[in-house]
């Protein structure tokens, strides 16, 4: 991995962390819809590689 790859990985980790914190805060203050959206965003970034593999497998070249 070069420096750019490490930077991108660190930024994704930061996005996941802040999305989870925002989800917890939103749910705590009673905004369930926003909390679910933030949690979904965190899951999307956390499972990005598996999501891309699933999408390619489902909509791959024919």
PDBQT receptor file of N, H, CA, C and O in Angstrom, charges set to zero:
ATOM      1  N   UNK A   1       0.831  -1.187   0.000  1.00  0.00    +0.000 N 
ATOM      2  CA  UNK A   1       0.000   0.000   0.000  1.00  0.00    +0.000 C 
ATOM      3  C   UNK A   1       0.873   1.246   0.000  1.00  0.00    +0.000 C 
ATOM      4  O   UNK A   1       1.840   1.348   0.755  1.00  0.00    +0.000 OA
ATOM      5  N   UNK A   2       0.524   2.154  -0.830  1.00  0.00    +0.000 N 
ATOM      6  H   UNK A   2      -0.262   2.071  -1.443  1.00  0.00    +0.000 HD
ATOM      7  CA  UNK A   2       1.264   3.408  -0.835  1.00  0.00    +0.000 C 
ATOM      8  C   UNK A   2       0.572   4.419   0.088  1.00  0.00    +0.000 C 
ATOM      9  O   UNK A   2      -0.422   4.106   0.742  1.00  0.00    +0.000 OA
ATOM     10  N   UNK A   3       1.109   5.608   0.122  1.00  0.00    +0.000 N 
ATOM     11  H   UNK A   3       1.916   5.863  -0.410  1.00  0.00    +0.000 HD
ATOM     12  CA  UNK A   3       0.611   6.623   1.052  1.00  0.00    +0.000 C 
ATOM     13  C   UNK A   3      -0.842   7.010   0.761  1.00  0.00    +0.000 C 
ATOM     14  O   UNK A   3      -1.621   7.243   1.685  1.00  0.00    +0.000 OA
ATOM     15  N   UNK A   4      -1.202   7.077  -0.517  1.00  0.00    +0.000 N 
ATOM     16  H   UNK A   4      -0.570   6.888  -1.268  1.00  0.00    +0.000 HD
ATOM     17  CA  UNK A   4      -2.565   7.441  -0.892  1.00  0.00    +0.000 C 
ATOM     18  C   UNK A   4      -3.565   6.395  -0.395  1.00  0.00    +0.000 C 
ATOM     19  O   UNK A   4      -4.622   6.749   0.129  1.00  0.00    +0.000 OA
ATOM     20  N   UNK A   5      -3.239   5.121  -0.555  1.00  0.00    +0.000 N 
ATOM     21  H   UNK A   5      -2.381   4.834  -0.980  1.00  0.00    +0.000 HD
ATOM     22  CA  UNK A   5      -4.133   4.062  -0.099  1.00  0.00    +0.000 C 
ATOM     23  C   UNK A   5      -4.333   4.118   1.414  1.00  0.00    +0.000 C 
ATOM     24  O   UNK A   5      -5.445   3.927   1.905  1.00  0.00    +0.000 OA
ATOM     25  N   UNK A   6      -3.258   4.379   2.147  1.00  0.00    +0.000 N 
ATOM     26  H   UNK A   6      -2.354   4.534   1.748  1.00  0.00    +0.000 HD
ATOM     27  CA  UNK A   6      -3.376   4.485   3.603  1.00  0.00    +0.000 C 
ATOM     28  C   UNK A   6      -4.232   5.682   3.992  1.00  0.00    +0.000 C 
ATOM     29  O   UNK A   6      -5.007   5.603   4.946  1.00  0.00    +0.000 OA
ATOM     30  N   UNK A   7      -4.102   6.786   3.269  1.00  0.00    +0.000 N 
ATOM     31  H   UNK A   7      -3.473   6.851   2.495  1.00  0.00    +0.000 HD
ATOM     32  CA  UNK A   7      -4.910   7.967   3.546  1.00  0.00    +0.000 C 
ATOM     33  C   UNK A   7      -6.387   7.706   3.283  1.00  0.00    +0.000 C 
ATOM     34  O   UNK A   7      -7.240   8.097   4.081  1.00  0.00    +0.000 OA
ATOM     35  N   UNK A   8      -6.692   7.050   2.176  1.00  0.00    +0.000 N 
ATOM     36  H   UNK A   8      -6.000   6.732   1.528  1.00  0.00    +0.000 HD
ATOM     37  CA  UNK A   8      -8.081   6.727   1.854  1.00  0.00    +0.000 C 
ATOM     38  C   UNK A   8      -8.661   5.776   2.899  1.00  0.00    +0.000 C 
ATOM     39  O   UNK A   8      -9.805   5.949   3.318  1.00  0.00    +0.000 OA
ATOM     40  N   UNK A   9      -7.892   4.779   3.323  1.00  0.00    +0.000 N 
ATOM     41  H   UNK A   9      -6.962   4.638   2.983  1.00  0.00    +0.000 HD
ATOM     42  CA  UNK A   9      -8.365   3.855   4.352  1.00  0.00    +0.000 C 
ATOM     43  C   UNK A   9      -8.621   4.586   5.669  1.00  0.00    +0.000 C 
ATOM     44  O   UNK A   9      -9.610   4.313   6.348  1.00  0.00    +0.000 OA
ATOM     45  N   UNK A  10      -7.740   5.507   6.029  1.00  0.00    +0.000 N 
ATOM     46  H   UNK A  10      -6.936   5.730   5.477  1.00  0.00    +0.000 HD
ATOM     47  CA  UNK A  10      -7.925   6.274   7.259  1.00  0.00    +0.000 C 
ATOM     48  C   UNK A  10      -9.164   7.162   7.168  1.00  0.00    +0.000 C 
ATOM     49  O   UNK A  10      -9.908   7.280   8.142  1.00  0.00    +0.000 OA
ATOM     50  N   UNK A  11      -9.397   7.785   6.018  1.00  0.00    +0.000 N 
ATOM     51  H   UNK A  11      -8.794   7.690   5.227  1.00  0.00    +0.000 HD
ATOM     52  CA  UNK A  11     -10.585   8.626   5.846  1.00  0.00    +0.000 C 
ATOM     53  C   UNK A  11     -11.866   7.810   5.937  1.00  0.00    +0.000 C 
ATOM     54  O   UNK A  11     -12.850   8.266   6.520  1.00  0.00    +0.000 OA
ATOM     55  N   UNK A  12     -11.865   6.607   5.367  1.00  0.00    +0.000 N 
ATOM     56  H   UNK A  12     -11.065   6.237   4.894  1.00  0.00    +0.000 HD
ATOM     57  CA  UNK A  12     -13.042   5.737   5.463  1.00  0.00    +0.000 C 
ATOM     58  C   UNK A  12     -13.300   5.342   6.908  1.00  0.00    +0.000 C 
ATOM     59  O   UNK A  12     -14.450   5.314   7.347  1.00  0.00    +0.000 OA
ATOM     60  N   UNK A  13     -12.245   5.038   7.652  1.00  0.00    +0.000 N 
ATOM     61  H   UNK A  13     -11.311   5.062   7.296  1.00  0.00    +0.000 HD
ATOM     62  CA  UNK A  13     -12.401   4.702   9.067  1.00  0.00    +0.000 C 
ATOM     63  C   UNK A  13     -12.970   5.878   9.846  1.00  0.00    +0.000 C 
ATOM     64  O   UNK A  13     -13.806   5.689  10.728  1.00  0.00    +0.000 OA
ATOM     65  N   UNK A  14     -12.528   7.086   9.531  1.00  0.00    +0.000 N 
ATOM     66  H   UNK A  14     -11.848   7.240   8.814  1.00  0.00    +0.000 HD
ATOM     67  CA  UNK A  14     -13.042   8.282  10.209  1.00  0.00    +0.000 C 
ATOM     68  C   UNK A  14     -14.517   8.491   9.871  1.00  0.00    +0.000 C 
ATOM     69  O   UNK A  14     -15.304   8.847  10.748  1.00  0.00    +0.000 OA
ATOM     70  N   UNK A  15     -14.898   8.276   8.619  1.00  0.00    +0.000 N 
ATOM     71  H   UNK A  15     -14.258   7.987   7.907  1.00  0.00    +0.000 HD
ATOM     72  CA  UNK A  15     -16.298   8.418   8.216  1.00  0.00    +0.000 C 
ATOM     73  C   UNK A  15     -17.168   7.407   8.956  1.00  0.00    +0.000 C 
ATOM     74  O   UNK A  15     -18.259   7.745   9.415  1.00  0.00    +0.000 OA
ATOM     75  N   UNK A  16     -16.690   6.166   9.075  1.00  0.00    +0.000 N 
ATOM     76  H   UNK A  16     -15.803   5.891   8.703  1.00  0.00    +0.000 HD
ATOM     77  CA  UNK A  16     -17.443   5.138   9.796  1.00  0.00    +0.000 C 
ATOM     78  C   UNK A  16     -17.602   5.533  11.257  1.00  0.00    +0.000 C 
ATOM     79  O   UNK A  16     -18.696   5.422  11.810  1.00  0.00    +0.000 OA
ATOM     80  N   UNK A  17     -16.533   5.990  11.886  1.00  0.00    +0.000 N 
ATOM     81  H   UNK A  17     -15.644   6.081  11.436  1.00  0.00    +0.000 HD
ATOM     82  CA  UNK A  17     -16.583   6.371  13.293  1.00  0.00    +0.000 C 
ATOM     83  C   UNK A  17     -17.569   7.508  13.527  1.00  0.00    +0.000 C 
ATOM     84  O   UNK A  17     -18.412   7.420  14.421  1.00  0.00    +0.000 OA
ATOM     85  N   UNK A  18     -17.475   8.569  12.739  1.00  0.00    +0.000 N 
ATOM     86  H   UNK A  18     -16.791   8.640  12.014  1.00  0.00    +0.000 HD
ATOM     87  CA  UNK A  18     -18.369   9.707  12.925  1.00  0.00    +0.000 C 
ATOM     88  C   UNK A  18     -19.813   9.363  12.560  1.00  0.00    +0.000 C 
ATOM     89  O   UNK A  18     -20.739   9.901  13.166  1.00  0.00    +0.000 OA
ATOM     90  N   UNK A  19     -20.021   8.485  11.592  1.00  0.00    +0.000 N 
ATOM     91  H   UNK A  19     -19.269   8.047  11.100  1.00  0.00    +0.000 HD
ATOM     92  CA  UNK A  19     -21.377   8.064  11.257  1.00  0.00    +0.000 C 
ATOM     93  C   UNK A  19     -22.005   7.284  12.406  1.00  0.00    +0.000 C 
ATOM     94  O   UNK A  19     -23.185   7.463  12.712  1.00  0.00    +0.000 OA
ATOM     95  N   UNK A  20     -21.222   6.424  13.039  1.00  0.00    +0.000 N 
ATOM     96  H   UNK A  20     -20.264   6.279  12.792  1.00  0.00    +0.000 HD
ATOM     97  CA  UNK A  20     -21.742   5.684  14.190  1.00  0.00    +0.000 C 
ATOM     98  C   UNK A  20     -22.041   6.614  15.360  1.00  0.00    +0.000 C 
ATOM     99  O   UNK A  20     -23.053   6.450  16.042  1.00  0.00    +0.000 OA
ATOM    100  N   UNK A  21     -21.168   7.586  15.594  1.00  0.00    +0.000 N 
ATOM    101  H   UNK A  21     -20.346   7.719  15.040  1.00  0.00    +0.000 HD
ATOM    102  CA  UNK A  21     -21.421   8.543  16.673  1.00  0.00    +0.000 C 
ATOM    103  C   UNK A  21     -22.672   9.368  16.374  1.00  0.00    +0.000 C 
ATOM    104  O   UNK A  21     -23.462   9.638  17.279  1.00  0.00    +0.000 OA
ATOM    105  N   UNK A  22     -22.861   9.770  15.120  1.00  0.00    +0.000 N 
ATOM    106  H   UNK A  22     -22.220   9.551  14.384  1.00  0.00    +0.000 HD
ATOM    107  CA  UNK A  22     -24.048  10.533  14.741  1.00  0.00    +0.000 C 
ATOM    108  C   UNK A  22     -25.305   9.680  14.876  1.00  0.00    +0.000 C 
ATOM    109  O   UNK A  22     -26.356  10.179  15.278  1.00  0.00    +0.000 OA
ATOM    110  N   UNK A  23     -25.200   8.392  14.540  1.00  0.00    +0.000 N 
ATOM    111  H   UNK A  23     -24.346   7.986  14.213  1.00  0.00    +0.000 HD
ATOM    112  CA  UNK A  23     -26.355   7.498  14.669  1.00  0.00    +0.000 C 
ATOM    113  C   UNK A  23     -26.772   7.362  16.126  1.00  0.00    +0.000 C 
ATOM    114  O   UNK A  23     -27.958   7.441  16.447  1.00  0.00    +0.000 OA
ATOM    115  N   UNK A  24     -25.799   7.157  17.008  1.00  0.00    +0.000 N 
ATOM    116  H   UNK A  24     -24.836   7.092  16.747  1.00  0.00    +0.000 HD
ATOM    117  CA  UNK A  24     -26.105   7.016  18.431  1.00  0.00    +0.000 C 
ATOM    118  C   UNK A  24     -26.716   8.310  18.966  1.00  0.00    +0.000 C 
ATOM    119  O   UNK A  24     -27.698   8.270  19.707  1.00  0.00    +0.000 OA
ATOM    120  N   UNK A  25     -26.152   9.439  18.603  1.00  0.00    +0.000 N 
ATOM    121  H   UNK A  25     -25.354   9.472  18.001  1.00  0.00    +0.000 HD
ATOM    122  CA  UNK A  25     -26.683  10.716  19.064  1.00  0.00    +0.000 C 
ATOM    123  C   UNK A  25     -28.083  10.982  18.549  1.00  0.00    +0.000 C 
ATOM    124  O   UNK A  25     -28.931  11.480  19.290  1.00  0.00    +0.000 OA
ATOM    125  N   UNK A  26     -28.337  10.658  17.294  1.00  0.00    +0.000 N 
ATOM    126  H   UNK A  26     -27.649  10.253  16.693  1.00  0.00    +0.000 HD
ATOM    127  CA  UNK A  26     -29.663  10.881  16.719  1.00  0.00    +0.000 C 
ATOM    128  C   UNK A  26     -30.715  10.009  17.394  1.00  0.00    +0.000 C 
ATOM    129  O   UNK A  26     -31.808  10.480  17.710  1.00  0.00    +0.000 OA
ATOM    130  N   UNK A  27     -30.387   8.742  17.614  1.00  0.00    +0.000 N 
ATOM    131  H   UNK A  27     -29.500   8.359  17.357  1.00  0.00    +0.000 HD
ATOM    132  CA  UNK A  27     -31.333   7.844  18.267  1.00  0.00    +0.000 C 
ATOM    133  C   UNK A  27     -31.559   8.280  19.709  1.00  0.00    +0.000 C 
ATOM    134  O   UNK A  27     -32.687   8.231  20.198  1.00  0.00    +0.000 OA
ATOM    135  N   UNK A  28     -30.515   8.699  20.384  1.00  0.00    +0.000 N 
ATOM    136  H   UNK A  28     -29.599   8.738  19.986  1.00  0.00    +0.000 HD
ATOM    137  CA  UNK A  28     -30.638   9.161  21.767  1.00  0.00    +0.000 C 
ATOM    138  C   UNK A  28     -31.590  10.354  21.873  1.00  0.00    +0.000 C 
ATOM    139  O   UNK A  28     -32.352  10.460  22.834  1.00  0.00    +0.000 OA
ATOM    140  N   UNK A  29     -31.545  11.230  20.906  1.00  0.00    +0.000 N 
ATOM    141  H   UNK A  29     -30.926  11.144  20.126  1.00  0.00    +0.000 HD
ATOM    142  CA  UNK A  29     -32.403  12.409  20.919  1.00  0.00    +0.000 C 
ATOM    143  C   UNK A  29     -33.749  12.165  20.240  1.00  0.00    +0.000 C 
ATOM    144  O   UNK A  29     -34.516  13.106  20.036  1.00  0.00    +0.000 OA
ATOM    145  N   UNK A  30     -34.038  10.940  19.896  1.00  0.00    +0.000 N 
ATOM    146  H   UNK A  30     -33.414  10.175  20.062  1.00  0.00    +0.000 HD
ATOM    147  CA  UNK A  30     -35.363  10.575  19.404  1.00  0.00    +0.000 C 
ATOM    148  C   UNK A  30     -35.549  10.625  17.909  1.00  0.00    +0.000 C 
ATOM    149  O   UNK A  30     -36.665  10.405  17.439  1.00  0.00    +0.000 OA
ATOM    150  N   UNK A  31     -34.525  10.899  17.142  1.00  0.00    +0.000 N 
ATOM    151  H   UNK A  31     -33.619  11.077  17.524  1.00  0.00    +0.000 HD
ATOM    152  CA  UNK A  31     -34.655  10.958  15.690  1.00  0.00    +0.000 C 
ATOM    153  C   UNK A  31     -34.223   9.618  15.100  1.00  0.00    +0.000 C 
ATOM    154  O   UNK A  31     -33.070   9.434  14.710  1.00  0.00    +0.000 OA
ATOM    155  N   UNK A  32     -35.177   8.688  15.046  1.00  0.00    +0.000 N 
ATOM    156  H   UNK A  32     -36.113   8.837  15.363  1.00  0.00    +0.000 HD
ATOM    157  CA  UNK A  32     -34.866   7.318  14.620  1.00  0.00    +0.000 C 
ATOM    158  C   UNK A  32     -34.525   7.236  13.137  1.00  0.00    +0.000 C 
ATOM    159  O   UNK A  32     -33.667   6.448  12.740  1.00  0.00    +0.000 OA
ATOM    160  N   UNK A  33     -35.178   8.030  12.332  1.00  0.00    +0.000 N 
ATOM    161  H   UNK A  33     -35.875   8.670  12.655  1.00  0.00    +0.000 HD
ATOM    162  CA  UNK A  33     -34.934   7.971  10.884  1.00  0.00    +0.000 C 
ATOM    163  C   UNK A  33     -33.509   8.413  10.550  1.00  0.00    +0.000 C 
ATOM    164  O   UNK A  33     -32.818   7.752   9.775  1.00  0.00    +0.000 OA
ATOM    165  N   UNK A  34     -33.076   9.518  11.128  1.00  0.00    +0.000 N 
ATOM    166  H   UNK A  34     -33.638  10.055  11.758  1.00  0.00    +0.000 HD
ATOM    167  CA  UNK A  34     -31.707   9.981  10.881  1.00  0.00    +0.000 C 
ATOM    168  C   UNK A  34     -30.692   8.989  11.458  1.00  0.00    +0.000 C 
ATOM    169  O   UNK A  34     -29.651   8.737  10.852  1.00  0.00    +0.000 OA
ATOM    170  N   UNK A  35     -30.996   8.434  12.619  1.00  0.00    +0.000 N 
ATOM    171  H   UNK A  35     -31.842   8.638  13.111  1.00  0.00    +0.000 HD
ATOM    172  CA  UNK A  35     -30.098   7.438  13.210  1.00  0.00    +0.000 C 
ATOM    173  C   UNK A  35     -29.937   6.223  12.319  1.00  0.00    +0.000 C 
ATOM    174  O   UNK A  35     -28.834   5.697  12.169  1.00  0.00    +0.000 OA
ATOM    175  N   UNK A  36     -31.035   5.775  11.727  1.00  0.00    +0.000 N 
ATOM    176  H   UNK A  36     -31.931   6.202  11.849  1.00  0.00    +0.000 HD
ATOM    177  CA  UNK A  36     -30.958   4.643  10.798  1.00  0.00    +0.000 C 
ATOM    178  C   UNK A  36     -30.170   4.988   9.546  1.00  0.00    +0.000 C 
ATOM    179  O   UNK A  36     -29.434   4.156   9.018  1.00  0.00    +0.000 OA
ATOM    180  N   UNK A  37     -30.327   6.220   9.073  1.00  0.00    +0.000 N 
ATOM    181  H   UNK A  37     -30.926   6.897   9.503  1.00  0.00    +0.000 HD
ATOM    182  CA  UNK A  37     -29.565   6.650   7.892  1.00  0.00    +0.000 C 
ATOM    183  C   UNK A  37     -28.078   6.706   8.163  1.00  0.00    +0.000 C 
ATOM    184  O   UNK A  37     -27.271   6.262   7.347  1.00  0.00    +0.000 OA
ATOM    185  N   UNK A  38     -27.714   7.260   9.325  1.00  0.00    +0.000 N 
ATOM    186  H   UNK A  38     -28.370   7.620   9.988  1.00  0.00    +0.000 HD
ATOM    187  CA  UNK A  38     -26.298   7.315   9.677  1.00  0.00    +0.000 C 
ATOM    188  C   UNK A  38     -25.718   5.920   9.889  1.00  0.00    +0.000 C 
ATOM    189  O   UNK A  38     -24.584   5.651   9.492  1.00  0.00    +0.000 OA
ATOM    190  N   UNK A  39     -26.484   5.041  10.506  1.00  0.00    +0.000 N 
ATOM    191  H   UNK A  39     -27.406   5.259  10.827  1.00  0.00    +0.000 HD
ATOM    192  CA  UNK A  39     -26.019   3.666  10.701  1.00  0.00    +0.000 C 
ATOM    193  C   UNK A  39     -25.859   2.962   9.352  1.00  0.00    +0.000 C 
ATOM    194  O   UNK A  39     -24.909   2.206   9.149  1.00  0.00    +0.000 OA
ATOM    195  N   UNK A  40     -26.789   3.215   8.435  1.00  0.00    +0.000 N 
ATOM    196  H   UNK A  40     -27.561   3.829   8.600  1.00  0.00    +0.000 HD
ATOM    197  CA  UNK A  40     -26.670   2.633   7.091  1.00  0.00    +0.000 C 
ATOM    198  C   UNK A  40     -25.443   3.135   6.358  1.00  0.00    +0.000 C 
ATOM    199  O   UNK A  40     -24.764   2.373   5.670  1.00  0.00    +0.000 OA
ATOM    200  N   UNK A  41     -25.160   4.425   6.509  1.00  0.00    +0.000 N 
ATOM    201  H   UNK A  41     -25.712   5.044   7.068  1.00  0.00    +0.000 HD
ATOM    202  CA  UNK A  41     -23.959   4.989   5.889  1.00  0.00    +0.000 C 
ATOM    203  C   UNK A  41     -22.697   4.347   6.453  1.00  0.00    +0.000 C 
ATOM    204  O   UNK A  41     -21.765   4.037   5.713  1.00  0.00    +0.000 OA
ATOM    205  N   UNK A  42     -22.676   4.152   7.767  1.00  0.00    +0.000 N 
ATOM    206  H   UNK A  42     -23.433   4.404   8.369  1.00  0.00    +0.000 HD
ATOM    207  CA  UNK A  42     -21.522   3.502   8.389  1.00  0.00    +0.000 C 
ATOM    208  C   UNK A  42     -21.355   2.072   7.883  1.00  0.00    +0.000 C 
ATOM    209  O   UNK A  42     -20.238   1.642   7.595  1.00  0.00    +0.000 OA
ATOM    210  N   UNK A  43     -22.451   1.339   7.774  1.00  0.00    +0.000 N 
ATOM    211  H   UNK A  43     -23.359   1.688   8.008  1.00  0.00    +0.000 HD
ATOM    212  CA  UNK A  43     -22.371  -0.036   7.266  1.00  0.00    +0.000 C 
ATOM    213  C   UNK A  43     -21.924  -0.068   5.817  1.00  0.00    +0.000 C 
ATOM    214  O   UNK A  43     -21.169  -0.954   5.416  1.00  0.00    +0.000 OA
ATOM    215  N   UNK A  44     -22.387   0.896   5.029  1.00  0.00    +0.000 N 
ATOM    216  H   UNK A  44     -23.000   1.615   5.355  1.00  0.00    +0.000 HD
ATOM    217  CA  UNK A  44     -21.989   0.954   3.624  1.00  0.00    +0.000 C 
ATOM    218  C   UNK A  44     -20.469   1.135   3.496  1.00  0.00    +0.000 C 
ATOM    219  O   UNK A  44     -19.823   0.430   2.721  1.00  0.00    +0.000 OA
ATOM    220  N   UNK A  45     -19.906   2.074   4.252  1.00  0.00    +0.000 N 
ATOM    221  H   UNK A  45     -20.430   2.646   4.882  1.00  0.00    +0.000 HD
ATOM    222  CA  UNK A  45     -18.466   2.292   4.182  1.00  0.00    +0.000 C 
ATOM    223  C   UNK A  45     -17.691   1.140   4.801  1.00  0.00    +0.000 C 
ATOM    224  O   UNK A  45     -16.602   0.808   4.332  1.00  0.00    +0.000 OA
ATOM    225  N   UNK A  46     -18.239   0.518   5.859  1.00  0.00    +0.000 N 
ATOM    226  H   UNK A  46     -19.124   0.788   6.240  1.00  0.00    +0.000 HD
ATOM    227  CA  UNK A  46     -17.542  -0.570   6.529  1.00  0.00    +0.000 C 
ATOM    228  C   UNK A  46     -17.487  -1.816   5.656  1.00  0.00    +0.000 C 
ATOM    229  O   UNK A  46     -16.496  -2.546   5.675  1.00  0.00    +0.000 OA
ATOM    230  N   UNK A  47     -18.546  -2.064   4.891  1.00  0.00    +0.000 N 
ATOM    231  H   UNK A  47     -19.351  -1.471   4.876  1.00  0.00    +0.000 HD
ATOM    232  CA  UNK A  47     -18.632  -3.272   4.061  1.00  0.00    +0.000 C 
ATOM    233  C   UNK A  47     -18.520  -2.959   2.576  1.00  0.00    +0.000 C 
ATOM    234  O   UNK A  47     -19.118  -3.652   1.753  1.00  0.00    +0.000 OA
ATOM    235  N   UNK A  48     -17.764  -1.927   2.223  1.00  0.00    +0.000 N 
ATOM    236  H   UNK A  48     -17.278  -1.364   2.891  1.00  0.00    +0.000 HD
ATOM    237  CA  UNK A  48     -17.712  -1.482   0.833  1.00  0.00    +0.000 C 
ATOM    238  C   UNK A  48     -17.180  -2.565  -0.114  1.00  0.00    +0.000 C 
ATOM    239  O   UNK A  48     -17.722  -2.762  -1.201  1.00  0.00    +0.000 OA
ATOM    240  N   UNK A  49     -16.137  -3.252   0.295  1.00  0.00    +0.000 N 
ATOM    241  H   UNK A  49     -15.696  -3.092   1.178  1.00  0.00    +0.000 HD
ATOM    242  CA  UNK A  49     -15.539  -4.259  -0.584  1.00  0.00    +0.000 C 
ATOM    243  C   UNK A  49     -16.510  -5.416  -0.832  1.00  0.00    +0.000 C 
ATOM    244  O   UNK A  49     -16.656  -5.866  -1.968  1.00  0.00    +0.000 OA
ATOM    245  N   UNK A  50     -17.170  -5.900   0.217  1.00  0.00    +0.000 N 
ATOM    246  H   UNK A  50     -17.051  -5.535   1.140  1.00  0.00    +0.000 HD
ATOM    247  CA  UNK A  50     -18.133  -6.978   0.058  1.00  0.00    +0.000 C 
ATOM    248  C   UNK A  50     -19.334  -6.526  -0.758  1.00  0.00    +0.000 C 
ATOM    249  O   UNK A  50     -19.889  -7.301  -1.537  1.00  0.00    +0.000 OA
ATOM    250  N   UNK A  51     -19.736  -5.263  -0.579  1.00  0.00    +0.000 N 
ATOM    251  H   UNK A  51     -19.285  -4.634   0.054  1.00  0.00    +0.000 HD
ATOM    252  CA  UNK A  51     -20.862  -4.732  -1.342  1.00  0.00    +0.000 C 
ATOM    253  C   UNK A  51     -20.530  -4.668  -2.839  1.00  0.00    +0.000 C 
ATOM    254  O   UNK A  51     -21.367  -4.994  -3.682  1.00  0.00    +0.000 OA
ATOM    255  N   UNK A  52     -19.300  -4.245  -3.158  1.00  0.00    +0.000 N 
ATOM    256  H   UNK A  52     -18.620  -3.980  -2.474  1.00  0.00    +0.000 HD
ATOM    257  CA  UNK A  52     -18.900  -4.194  -4.571  1.00  0.00    +0.000 C 
ATOM    258  C   UNK A  52     -18.853  -5.594  -5.172  1.00  0.00    +0.000 C 
ATOM    259  O   UNK A  52     -19.269  -5.787  -6.315  1.00  0.00    +0.000 OA
ATOM    260  N   UNK A  53     -18.353  -6.571  -4.421  1.00  0.00    +0.000 N 
ATOM    261  H   UNK A  53     -18.016  -6.413  -3.493  1.00  0.00    +0.000 HD
ATOM    262  CA  UNK A  53     -18.316  -7.956  -4.929  1.00  0.00    +0.000 C 
ATOM    263  C   UNK A  53     -19.718  -8.486  -5.166  1.00  0.00    +0.000 C 
ATOM    264  O   UNK A  53     -19.975  -9.140  -6.177  1.00  0.00    +0.000 OA
ATOM    265  N   UNK A  54     -20.633  -8.207  -4.234  1.00  0.00    +0.000 N 
ATOM    266  H   UNK A  54     -20.424  -7.676  -3.413  1.00  0.00    +0.000 HD
ATOM    267  CA  UNK A  54     -22.012  -8.660  -4.385  1.00  0.00    +0.000 C 
ATOM    268  C   UNK A  54     -22.647  -8.013  -5.605  1.00  0.00    +0.000 C 
ATOM    269  O   UNK A  54     -23.330  -8.687  -6.375  1.00  0.00    +0.000 OA
ATOM    270  N   UNK A  55     -22.431  -6.713  -5.793  1.00  0.00    +0.000 N 
ATOM    271  H   UNK A  55     -21.876  -6.165  -5.167  1.00  0.00    +0.000 HD
ATOM    272  CA  UNK A  55     -23.034  -5.992  -6.912  1.00  0.00    +0.000 C 
ATOM    273  C   UNK A  55     -22.490  -6.516  -8.236  1.00  0.00    +0.000 C 
ATOM    274  O   UNK A  55     -23.249  -6.707  -9.187  1.00  0.00    +0.000 OA
ATOM    275  N   UNK A  56     -21.159  -6.753  -8.304  1.00  0.00    +0.000 N 
ATOM    276  H   UNK A  56     -20.543  -6.598  -7.532  1.00  0.00    +0.000 HD
ATOM    277  CA  UNK A  56     -20.566  -7.273  -9.544  1.00  0.00    +0.000 C 
ATOM    278  C   UNK A  56     -21.073  -8.672  -9.840  1.00  0.00    +0.000 C 
ATOM    279  O   UNK A  56     -21.328  -9.009 -10.996  1.00  0.00    +0.000 OA
ATOM    280  N   UNK A  57     -21.221  -9.488  -8.808  1.00  0.00    +0.000 N 
ATOM    281  H   UNK A  57     -21.013  -9.214  -7.869  1.00  0.00    +0.000 HD
ATOM    282  CA  UNK A  57     -21.711 -10.838  -9.006  1.00  0.00    +0.000 C 
ATOM    283  C   UNK A  57     -23.147 -10.864  -9.486  1.00  0.00    +0.000 C 
ATOM    284  O   UNK A  57     -23.532 -11.721 -10.281  1.00  0.00    +0.000 OA
ATOM    285  N   UNK A  58     -23.932  -9.924  -9.001  1.00  0.00    +0.000 N 
ATOM    286  H   UNK A  58     -23.619  -9.227  -8.356  1.00  0.00    +0.000 HD
ATOM    287  CA  UNK A  58     -25.340  -9.874  -9.367  1.00  0.00    +0.000 C 
ATOM    288  C   UNK A  58     -25.550  -9.223 -10.725  1.00  0.00    +0.000 C 
ATOM    289  O   UNK A  58     -26.404  -9.658 -11.498  1.00  0.00    +0.000 OA
ATOM    290  N   UNK A  59     -24.783  -8.192 -11.018  1.00  0.00    +0.000 N 
ATOM    291  H   UNK A  59     -24.089  -7.839 -10.390  1.00  0.00    +0.000 HD
ATOM    292  CA  UNK A  59     -24.940  -7.446 -12.271  1.00  0.00    +0.000 C 
ATOM    293  C   UNK A  59     -23.667  -7.528 -13.105  1.00  0.00    +0.000 C 
ATOM    294  O   UNK A  59     -23.278  -6.550 -13.745  1.00  0.00    +0.000 OA
ATOM    295  N   UNK A  60     -23.030  -8.668 -13.101  1.00  0.00    +0.000 N 
ATOM    296  H   UNK A  60     -23.346  -9.462 -12.581  1.00  0.00    +0.000 HD
ATOM    297  CA  UNK A  60     -21.769  -8.806 -13.825  1.00  0.00    +0.000 C 
ATOM    298  C   UNK A  60     -21.965  -8.842 -15.328  1.00  0.00    +0.000 C 
ATOM    299  O   UNK A  60     -23.082  -8.804 -15.843  1.00  0.00    +0.000 OA
ATOM    300  N   UNK A  61     -20.858  -8.916 -15.993  1.00  0.00    +0.000 N 
ATOM    301  H   UNK A  61     -19.950  -8.948 -15.575  1.00  0.00    +0.000 HD
ATOM    302  CA  UNK A  61     -20.917  -8.994 -17.469  1.00  0.00    +0.000 C 
ATOM    303  C   UNK A  61     -21.519 -10.310 -17.884  1.00  0.00    +0.000 C 
ATOM    304  O   UNK A  61     -21.301 -11.339 -17.244  1.00  0.00    +0.000 OA
ATOM    305  N   UNK A  62     -22.278 -10.272 -18.956  1.00  0.00    +0.000 N 
ATOM    306  H   UNK A  62     -22.456  -9.436 -19.475  1.00  0.00    +0.000 HD
ATOM    307  CA  UNK A  62     -22.931 -11.503 -19.417  1.00  0.00    +0.000 C 
ATOM    308  C   UNK A  62     -22.478 -11.870 -20.790  1.00  0.00    +0.000 C 
ATOM    309  O   UNK A  62     -22.923 -12.878 -21.338  1.00  0.00    +0.000 OA
TER     310      UNK A  62
